[in-house]
Amino acid sequence: GVEASGGVRARAWQAAAGQQQAASGSVVAASELEHGKLRLASSKVRGRLVAFMAWWRR
């Protein structure tokens, strides 16, 4: 009962953690690319990243 549901939850958490790493990695890469190429204001890039993290944590 408890052990089984805990295993399922752990697997789901691992999958979510993997997705978060992949997503945050691509977001950081995109932000760095934009910052280097377009010289965007760092606050603009940071604001988008914070908004993304806030959305992901819901």
Backbone as CSV, one residue per row, in Angstrom:
resi,resn,N_x,N_y,N_z,CA_x,CA_y,CA_z,C_x,C_y,C_z
1,GLY,0.820,-1.209,0.000,0.000,0.000,0.000,0.847,1.249,0.000
2,VAL,1.374,1.576,1.158,2.148,2.815,1.286,3.428,2.730,0.461
3,GLU,4.110,1.592,0.532,5.367,1.450,-0.210,5.135,1.555,-1.710
4,ALA,4.064,0.943,-2.183,3.775,0.974,-3.615,3.503,2.401,-4.082
5,SER,2.647,3.118,-3.353,2.328,4.488,-3.749,3.566,5.371,-3.632
6,GLY,4.409,5.091,-2.644,5.634,5.875,-2.498,6.562,5.665,-3.683
7,GLY,6.620,4.415,-4.168,7.460,4.133,-5.331,6.955,4.855,-6.566
8,VAL,5.637,4.846,-6.726,5.045,5.543,-7.872,5.340,7.033,-7.780
9,ARG,5.188,7.584,-6.571,5.438,9.012,-6.381,6.905,9.334,-6.653
10,ALA,7.804,8.455,-6.187,9.230,8.687,-6.410,9.551,8.653,-7.895
11,ARG,8.943,7.710,-8.622,9.187,7.627,-10.066,8.668,8.867,-10.765
12,ALA,7.480,9.321,-10.362,6.901,10.518,-10.968,7.786,11.730,-10.676
13,TRP,8.311,11.797,-9.437,9.166,12.921,-9.057,10.457,12.911,-9.873
14,GLN,11.027,11.713,-10.069,12.258,11.611,-10.856,12.011,12.063,-12.290
15,ALA,10.874,11.651,-12.853,10.540,12.046,-14.222,10.368,13.559,-14.307
16,ALA,9.680,14.137,-13.318,9.463,15.582,-13.307,10.791,16.318,-13.151
17,ALA,11.669,15.781,-12.300,12.971,16.416,-12.092,13.771,16.391,-13.388
18,GLY,13.700,15.274,-14.122,14.406,15.181,-15.395,13.864,16.183,-16.396
19,GLN,12.539,16.326,-16.427,11.929,17.293,-17.332,12.339,18.710,-16.963
20,GLN,12.395,18.993,-15.657,12.760,20.336,-15.208,14.190,20.654,-15.636
21,GLN,15.100,19.682,-15.469,16.492,19.900,-15.849,16.591,20.177,-17.341
22,ALA,15.883,19.396,-18.147,15.925,19.585,-19.595,15.336,20.942,-19.971
23,ALA,14.208,21.295,-19.356,13.541,22.556,-19.674,14.388,23.746,-19.236
24,SER,14.891,23.716,-17.996,15.677,24.842,-17.500,16.964,24.965,-18.302
25,GLY,17.539,23.832,-18.724,18.764,23.879,-19.524,18.518,24.593,-20.841
26,SER,17.401,24.277,-21.511,17.113,24.911,-22.791,16.775,26.382,-22.602
27,VAL,16.105,26.712,-21.503,15.771,28.114,-21.234,17.042,28.917,-20.999
28,VAL,17.966,28.363,-20.210,19.227,29.057,-19.941,20.011,29.229,-21.233
29,ALA,20.052,28.185,-22.061,20.779,28.267,-23.328,20.169,29.339,-24.222
30,ALA,18.835,29.379,-24.285,18.158,30.375,-25.113,18.428,31.777,-24.583
31,SER,18.415,31.927,-23.256,18.659,33.232,-22.655,20.078,33.701,-22.949
32,GLU,21.047,32.768,-22.835,22.434,33.138,-23.102,22.609,33.513,-24.564
33,LEU,21.950,32.766,-25.448,22.044,33.046,-26.880,21.479,34.431,-27.180
34,GLU,20.298,34.716,-26.613,19.682,36.023,-26.826,20.548,37.130,-26.249
35,HIS,21.070,36.897,-25.039,21.859,37.930,-24.383,23.112,38.228,-25.197
36,GLY,23.744,37.182,-25.727,24.964,37.370,-26.502,24.697,38.023,-27.847
37,LYS,23.630,37.606,-28.520,23.370,38.097,-29.872,22.673,39.451,-29.889
38,LEU,21.687,39.606,-29.022,20.855,40.805,-29.086,21.161,41.821,-28.000
39,ARG,22.031,41.413,-27.040,22.364,42.309,-25.926,21.108,42.760,-25.186
40,LEU,20.212,41.813,-24.927,19.007,42.167,-24.173,19.391,42.601,-22.771
41,ALA,18.546,43.407,-22.166,18.776,43.807,-20.785,18.723,42.561,-19.918
42,SER,19.686,42.427,-19.003,19.745,41.246,-18.152,18.472,41.112,-17.322
43,SER,17.870,42.229,-16.953,16.650,42.176,-16.146,15.506,41.543,-16.939
44,LYS,15.498,41.770,-18.257,14.441,41.206,-19.095,14.583,39.684,-19.156
45,VAL,15.813,39.219,-19.361,16.069,37.779,-19.411,15.759,37.157,-18.057
46,ARG,16.216,37.812,-16.987,15.998,37.282,-15.643,14.503,37.223,-15.337
47,GLY,13.755,38.244,-15.732,12.320,38.263,-15.477,11.609,37.110,-16.167
48,ARG,12.031,36.798,-17.402,11.410,35.699,-18.125,11.729,34.374,-17.439
49,LEU,12.975,34.226,-16.975,13.380,32.987,-16.313,12.620,32.812,-14.999
50,VAL,12.481,33.901,-14.240,11.743,33.835,-12.973,10.287,33.475,-13.236
51,ALA,9.705,34.067,-14.266,8.310,33.775,-14.600,8.152,32.311,-14.984
52,PHE,9.115,31.786,-15.732,9.056,30.380,-16.127,9.142,29.474,-14.914
53,MET,10.075,29.768,-14.006,10.229,28.936,-12.814,8.970,28.996,-11.953
54,ALA,8.378,30.190,-11.841,7.155,30.332,-11.048,6.034,29.513,-11.677
55,TRP,5.948,29.531,-13.021,4.928,28.739,-13.708,5.167,27.253,-13.475
56,TRP,6.416,26.811,-13.557,6.717,25.382,-13.436,6.403,24.856,-12.045
57,ARG,6.595,25.689,-11.023,6.418,25.232,-9.641,4.951,25.150,-9.224
58,ARG,4.014,25.705,-10.034,2.605,25.703,-9.635,2.123,24.322,-9.234
